[in-house]
Amino acid sequence: MRTAVLKYENSERRVQQVKFIGGLLLGLLLVPFAVYLYFASGSAPVATTDSDVPFETFLAHKALNARIKKDMPKNVAIQPNEANYVAGAELYKQHCAVCHGLPLAPKTGIATGMYPRPPLLFEGKGVTDDEPGESYWKIFNGIRLSGMPGFSKSLSETQMWQLALLVANADKLPSSAKTVLVTPIGASTPAASMPLATPAPPATPAPVFPSSVPPPK
């Protein structure tokens, strides 16, 4: 009798184990299938006006921050001087301003319609609390599915560092760089902001001799 009971109990345990394993396998198959249906049915948010997927922002920032922390350069390759700030300002106007804005200028239609929303780098703190190396990584690599392009194939290393230094120090730029930023594209920079050239000494006039007096030999 006891043997029969033990066999029955063992049989029940095996049935429960098979059910558990079967349910687990079914769940593992159903989850990816449900995800596929979610995207294939047109339910996933793909428009810039759609709301976030749950945990989308958290997971995206977590992955991005971890990658940047691992890969970003720790040393700045150029000096944070006025010449580099001015050059960075010119580059910023050409390549970045349409999305990230300019001082005292309204947000562009492109920036308003983008998702994720591009940060305005001359409003509030911008990215001045980030290391220049972090901004350099973003400029070099870009950020996938965000609208942020990578410039490694279109700008030189020096130019990318000039941009990185500009946005990292946006709250303490010299007046010459600020003037470049607020001057409309295509307009000449006001002469007052340009360095003054040292005037050449006046030429000494040649002596004039009366026609009756021969010049000295």
C-alpha positions as CSV (number, residue, x, y, z in Angstrom):
1,M,0.0,0.0,0.0
2,R,2.7,2.4,1.0
3,T,4.6,1.6,-2.2
4,A,1.5,2.5,-4.3
5,V,1.1,5.8,-2.5
6,L,4.8,6.6,-3.1
7,K,4.4,5.8,-6.8
8,Y,1.3,8.0,-7.0
9,E,3.1,10.9,-5.3
10,N,6.1,10.6,-7.6
11,S,3.8,10.5,-10.6
12,E,2.0,13.6,-9.4
13,R,5.3,15.4,-8.9
14,R,6.4,14.5,-12.4
15,V,3.2,15.8,-13.8
16,Q,3.6,19.1,-12.0
17,Q,7.1,19.4,-13.2
18,V,6.1,18.8,-16.8
19,K,3.3,21.3,-16.5
20,F,5.7,23.9,-15.0
21,I,8.3,23.4,-17.7
22,G,5.6,23.4,-20.4
23,G,4.2,26.7,-19.0
24,L,7.6,28.2,-18.8
25,L,8.4,27.3,-22.4
26,L,5.0,28.6,-23.5
27,G,5.7,31.9,-21.7
28,L,9.1,32.2,-23.3
29,L,7.5,31.8,-26.7
30,L,4.5,34.0,-26.1
31,V,6.5,37.1,-24.8
32,P,8.5,37.6,-28.0
33,F,5.4,36.9,-30.1
34,A,3.5,39.5,-28.2
35,V,6.3,42.0,-28.7
36,Y,6.3,41.2,-32.4
37,L,2.5,41.7,-32.6
38,Y,2.9,45.0,-30.7
39,F,5.2,46.4,-33.3
40,A,3.8,44.7,-36.4
41,S,0.2,45.9,-35.6
42,G,1.3,49.5,-35.6
43,S,0.7,50.0,-31.9
44,A,4.3,51.1,-31.1
45,P,4.9,54.9,-30.8
46,V,6.9,55.9,-33.8
47,A,5.7,59.5,-34.4
48,T,7.4,62.4,-32.6
49,T,4.0,63.3,-31.1
50,D,3.5,59.9,-29.5
51,S,4.0,59.4,-25.8
52,D,6.9,57.4,-24.4
53,V,7.0,53.7,-24.1
54,P,7.2,52.7,-20.4
55,F,10.7,53.0,-19.1
56,E,11.9,54.2,-22.6
57,T,13.6,57.4,-21.3
58,F,15.1,55.7,-18.3
59,L,16.6,52.7,-20.3
60,A,17.8,54.9,-23.1
61,H,19.6,57.3,-20.7
62,K,21.0,54.4,-18.7
63,A,22.5,52.8,-21.8
64,L,23.8,56.0,-23.2
65,N,25.4,57.2,-20.0
66,A,27.1,53.8,-19.4
67,R,28.6,53.9,-23.0
68,I,29.8,57.5,-22.7
69,K,31.4,56.9,-19.3
70,K,33.2,53.9,-20.8
71,D,34.4,55.5,-24.0
72,M,34.7,59.2,-23.6
73,P,38.2,60.8,-23.8
74,K,39.4,62.0,-20.4
75,N,41.9,64.7,-21.7
76,V,41.0,67.7,-23.8
77,A,43.2,67.8,-26.9
78,I,43.1,71.6,-27.4
79,Q,43.4,74.7,-25.2
80,P,40.3,76.5,-24.1
81,N,41.4,79.9,-25.5
82,E,39.6,82.7,-27.3
83,A,40.6,81.5,-30.8
84,N,39.1,78.1,-30.2
85,Y,36.0,79.5,-28.7
86,V,35.5,81.8,-31.8
87,A,36.1,78.9,-34.2
88,G,33.7,76.7,-32.2
89,A,31.0,79.5,-32.4
90,E,31.3,79.6,-36.2
91,L,31.0,75.8,-36.4
92,Y,28.1,75.8,-34.0
93,K,26.1,78.2,-36.1
94,Q,26.7,76.1,-39.2
95,H,26.0,72.6,-37.8
96,C,24.2,72.8,-34.4
97,A,22.1,75.9,-34.0
98,V,19.2,74.7,-36.0
99,C,18.5,72.1,-33.3
100,H,20.2,73.4,-30.2
101,G,19.4,77.1,-30.6
102,L,21.3,80.4,-30.3
103,P,21.5,83.0,-27.5
104,L,18.5,85.3,-27.5
105,A,16.9,83.5,-30.5
106,P,13.6,81.6,-30.6
107,K,13.5,77.8,-30.9
108,T,13.4,76.8,-34.6
109,G,10.6,74.8,-36.1
110,I,12.9,71.8,-36.6
111,A,13.8,71.8,-32.9
112,T,10.1,72.1,-31.9
113,G,9.1,69.1,-34.0
114,M,11.9,66.7,-33.0
115,Y,11.7,63.7,-30.6
116,P,13.5,63.4,-28.3
117,R,13.5,67.2,-27.8
118,P,17.1,68.5,-28.4
119,P,18.4,70.4,-25.4
120,L,18.8,74.2,-25.9
121,L,22.5,74.6,-25.2
122,F,22.5,78.4,-24.5
123,E,19.4,78.4,-22.3
124,G,19.6,77.5,-18.7
125,K,22.6,75.4,-17.8
126,G,22.7,73.6,-21.2
127,V,25.5,71.0,-20.9
128,T,27.9,73.1,-18.9
129,D,27.8,70.6,-16.1
130,D,29.1,67.9,-18.5
131,E,32.8,67.1,-19.1
132,P,34.1,68.4,-22.4
133,G,34.9,64.8,-23.2
134,E,31.3,63.8,-22.9
135,S,30.2,66.4,-25.4
136,Y,33.1,65.4,-27.7
137,W,31.8,61.8,-27.6
138,K,28.3,62.9,-28.6
139,I,29.6,65.1,-31.4
140,F,31.9,62.4,-32.7
141,N,29.5,59.5,-32.5
142,G,26.0,61.0,-32.6
143,I,23.1,59.3,-30.7
144,R,21.1,56.6,-32.5
145,L,17.4,57.3,-33.0
146,S,17.5,60.7,-31.5
147,G,18.2,63.0,-34.5
148,M,21.7,63.7,-33.2
149,P,24.2,63.0,-36.0
150,G,27.8,62.0,-35.7
151,F,30.4,64.4,-37.2
152,S,33.4,62.2,-37.2
153,K,33.3,62.0,-41.0
154,S,32.6,65.6,-41.7
155,L,34.6,67.6,-39.1
156,S,38.2,67.3,-38.0
157,E,39.2,66.3,-34.5
158,T,40.2,69.9,-33.7
159,Q,36.9,71.2,-34.9
160,M,34.9,68.7,-32.8
161,W,37.0,69.7,-29.7
162,Q,36.3,73.3,-30.5
163,L,32.5,72.6,-30.5
164,A,32.8,70.5,-27.3
165,L,34.7,73.3,-25.5
166,L,32.2,75.9,-26.7
167,V,29.1,74.1,-25.3
168,A,30.9,72.9,-22.1
169,N,31.8,76.6,-21.3
170,A,28.7,78.3,-22.7
171,D,28.2,80.2,-19.5
172,K,31.6,81.8,-19.6
173,L,32.5,82.5,-23.2
174,P,34.6,85.6,-24.2
175,S,32.6,88.5,-25.8
176,S,34.1,87.7,-29.2
177,A,32.6,84.3,-29.3
178,K,29.2,85.6,-28.0
179,T,29.3,88.2,-30.8
180,V,29.8,85.5,-33.4
181,L,26.8,83.5,-32.0
182,V,24.4,86.4,-32.1
183,T,25.5,87.6,-35.6
184,P,23.1,86.3,-38.3
185,I,24.6,83.6,-40.6
186,G,26.0,85.3,-43.7
187,A,26.4,88.7,-42.0
188,S,29.9,90.0,-41.3
189,T,31.0,90.1,-37.7
190,P,30.9,93.6,-36.3
191,A,34.3,95.3,-36.5
192,A,34.2,96.2,-32.9
193,S,34.5,92.5,-31.9
194,M,37.5,91.9,-34.2
195,P,41.1,92.3,-32.9
196,L,42.6,95.6,-33.9
197,A,45.5,95.5,-36.3
198,T,48.6,97.6,-35.5
199,P,48.6,100.6,-37.8
200,A,51.5,100.8,-40.2
201,P,53.8,103.8,-39.6
202,P,53.3,106.7,-42.1
203,A,55.6,106.7,-45.1
204,T,58.3,109.4,-45.0
205,P,57.7,111.7,-48.0
206,A,60.6,112.0,-50.5
207,P,62.3,115.4,-50.5
208,V,61.5,117.8,-53.3
209,F,64.3,119.8,-54.8
210,P,63.9,122.9,-57.0
211,S,64.6,122.2,-60.6
212,S,67.5,124.7,-60.5
213,V,69.2,122.8,-57.7
214,P,70.6,119.4,-58.5
215,P,69.9,116.7,-55.9
216,P,72.8,115.7,-53.6
217,K,75.1,112.9,-54.8
